[in-house]
């Protein structure tokens, strides 16, 4: 009977630890969520395609195009 309680307690602790790990993994800040434009992308160090206009690409396939003002 005592062994059953020890096993149940052990599995309960492991179960809670797994749940906590999953919750923490899902709530971590995603660095890509802080990038909203071309300048943010460049500042974060992602590759810039040299062309006209220049493009900065993220690892998830998203890219930002540098806004070019006519006549400048």
N, C-alpha and C positions, 0 to 999 in steps of 0.2 A: 504494500500500500504506500509506503514511504517512497519507494522507487518511482511509482506512478506520479506522485506529486512533484518529484524532482524532474522527471521527464516533461511533465506539463509545464512546469515553471521554465525549464530550459527552452522549450519550443515557443513559449509565449515571449520570452526575451528575444529570441531570434526573429520571430514574426514582427515584433514591434521595431526592432532594428532595421529590418528590411523595409517596412513601411516608412520609417523616418528617412532612410536613404533615398527611397523613390521620391518622396516629397521634396527633399533638399535638391535632388538632381533636377526636378522640374521647375523649381523656383529660382535657380541660378540665373543671373543676368546673361542674356544672350548678347555678345558683343556686336552682332550684326544689327540688333534692334536699335542701337544708338546712332546708326548711319542713316541720314535722311537726304543727303545731297552729294554732289560731286566733291565738294571741299571736305566733307566729313570722311568720305571714302579715301581720299588722298591722305588726309591726316592720320587715318588708321593704318596706313602703310600698304594698302592693296594696290595691285599693279594698274598702271595707267597705260592705255593704248595710245601711242602718239599718232595722231591723225587730225583731221579737221571735221568736226570738233573732237576734242580728246574725250576718251571714255575711261572710266574707272570701273573695274569688275570685281565683284564679290565672289567668294567660293561657292555660294549657293546658285550662281548663274545670273543673279541680278546685276545690273550695271547702271551707272549714272553718267549722263552726258554733261560735259561742261557747257554752261550757257554762254553763248557768244552774242554780244550786242552788235548789231549792224553798224558799220562805220568805225569800229574801234580796233 
